[in-house]
Amino acid sequence: MIRMGPKLPQRHLLAAITLVEGINLGANTYGAASSFLEGDDRRGAIHSLDALFSLIGTSFSAREYLEAARRYSKISPVPTIPVEGERLVVGGGRAPGFPALRNTDLTLNISPTSKADIVADIRQIDTSKVGKFKEVFFERLPFEVIDEEAISNAANLLKPGGKLHIITGRAANRNKLREHLEQAGFTDIQIAENMDRALEIVAQLRKN
């Protein structure tokens, strides 16, 4: 592990922290940090960022993160989904190791290393400018992420009568999830453990 200590200049640490906070890789966030990363301090900033990533246990390096920032620096800090489709797979991706997808699937993931079609947080999507899907699938999302905002946004992304399918950890609060689902307009809510001992939820959005 790389050690973080007093020998790392404060300006390098500020650059690292700014980038980590910019998890959606928006233009404003990347631009705020770029002044630390484009001059003579670049190497030191990358070293600090690697140290911070090592400390918090991320699966990607500073250089991988910066490359993703360059790719997505022109998108909105809170991306929209200006398309329609059969199924939106939240937590899915196109990187090696991710579960197989259907040909018509669109993927959304907060991690740039997932190679998802959309890099964003389901809780921050601007649903006022989006297309609609027949199904939204929360693919093994941590139950801490599946809060009122995530479920409400899923409802806004669905066509009337569309299906929300959730697979998450079995320690999730079932009563709280049911409450969020009912408040968002879902009916026919089915909650049970599946054969993999994960919690599986299927619900249908009201048609009107």
N, C-alpha and C positions, 0 to 999 in steps of 0.2 A: 504494500500500500504506500502511496506517496504521502508524505507527511506535510501537513499545513502548519507553518510556524511563522515567527516574526520576521524571517528573512524574505517573505513574499511581500512585495510592495502593496500598499493599500489600494492603489489604482487598479492593480491586476485583480485583486479580490472583488472590487466593485464591478469590474467587467464581468467576472464569473457569476456573481450573484445576480446581476441584471439579466444575463442570459437565462439562468435557471428559472427566474421568475417569469420570463417570457415564454411559457410552455407552449403557447399557441403560435409562436414564431411570427408574430405580426410585424409589419413594416416599422411601426413606431418603436417597438421593443428592440428590434434588431438594430435600428438606427441609433438608438440611445447608447447601445454598447459598442457600436462600430468604431467610435472615436478612440476607444481603448485598444482596439484590435488591429488597426490598419497601419500603425507606425512602428517605431522601434520597440515598443512594449508588447508587440504581438506574441512573441515567444513566451514572455513571462505570463501574459494573460492566459494563454493556452495551458501552461503548466499549472496555474492556479485553478483553472476550470477542471483540469484532470484531477487535481487534488480534491476539489469539492465533490466531483462525481464519485471518486473513490470512497469518500467519506459517507455519502448517502447511498452508495451501492447501486448506481445505475448500470445498465447493460451496454452503454455506448460511450465512446470516447469524446473528448472535446472537439477533435477534428471532424468526427462524424456529425456532431451536433451543429457545428458551424456550417458544414456543407448543407445540412438540412435548412439552416437559417437562410442561406443564400438562395436556395430553391424556392422558399416560401416567403421571402422578404417582401414580395409585392402583393400578397394577399391581405385581406382584411384581418385585423386582430381577432375578430369574431366572425369566422367564415360563414357564408350562406351555402345552401345546396340548391342551385337553380336548375334542378333536373327532376325528372320523375323516374320511377322504376318499379320493379316487382318487389324487391326486398332490400332494405338497408341493414347491413350487418355492423352493429356497433360493437367495437372491440375486435373486429376482424382486421385482416390485412392480407397483403400479397407477398410478403417476405417468406422465405423458406421456413417451414416449421408451423405455419398457421394452418388451421383446418381448411379443407377443400371448400371451394365456393361454387355456387351455381353460375351459369354463364351470364345471367342477367343481374347478378348481385352488384351492389355498390357498397363499399366498405368505408367505415369511419373509425378513426383511432386517434387517441391523443398523442401517441408516440410516433415520431418521424421515422424511426427504424422499422415500423410495421409495414411501410410502403403501401399504406392505405390510400384509397382514392381521395379521401378528404382527411386532412390532419386537423382535428378539432376536438373540443370537449362537448359531449352531447348536452351538458348542462348549460352551455353558452351559445348554442346555435341560434341564429336569428331566424325563427320559424315564420316570420311575416313575409319572407321572400323565397319560400322554398317550394319544391314540387312535393307531390304526395306519393306514398308507397302503399302497396297492398299489405306489406308486412314489415315490421321493425323487429329485429332479432338482437337482443342483448346477449352476446356470445361470451359466456363465462366472465362477465364483469364482476369485480369485487362488489359485494353487497353495500359497502360504504358509499359507492358511487351512485347507486340506484336510489336516489332521493326524490323528493317531490318535483324538483326542477327537471330531472332526467325523464321521469315518467310523463310529466306534463308536455315536455318537448316531443317525446315519442308520440303522444296523442296528436299533437299538432302536425306531425309528419305523416300521419296515416290518413288514408281515404276513409270516408264513413263506412263502418263495418269492417275496417281493417283489423289485422291481428297483431298483437304484441306478444312476442315469445321471449322469455327470460330464462337463462340458466346462470345460476350464481351459487355461492356457498350456502350450505344448509343451515349455517348459524344465523342467517338473516332473520330479521324480525318479521314474521309472516303477517301479523296483525297490522303492523305499520305499512308494509307493502300493499296489503289489501286496501287499507284506508287511502293511500296515495292513488291507487288504481281507480277506486270508486270516485274519488274527487275529480280525477281527470276524465271521467266519462266512460270508463270501461265496465263491461258486464260479462257474464258467463266466465267468471274468474276461477281458474283451476290451479291449485297449488299443491304440489306433492314432490316427494323425493323420487328421482329417477333411478335407473339401474346402476348408474355410476355414483350414487349416493350424493348427488348434487341436487339443489333445489330447482325445480322446473315450474315455471308459471306460464300459463297461456290465458290470454284475455282478449275480448273483442271490443272494439270501439263502437259506441252507439251509432246507428245509421242516421240519426237526426238529432 
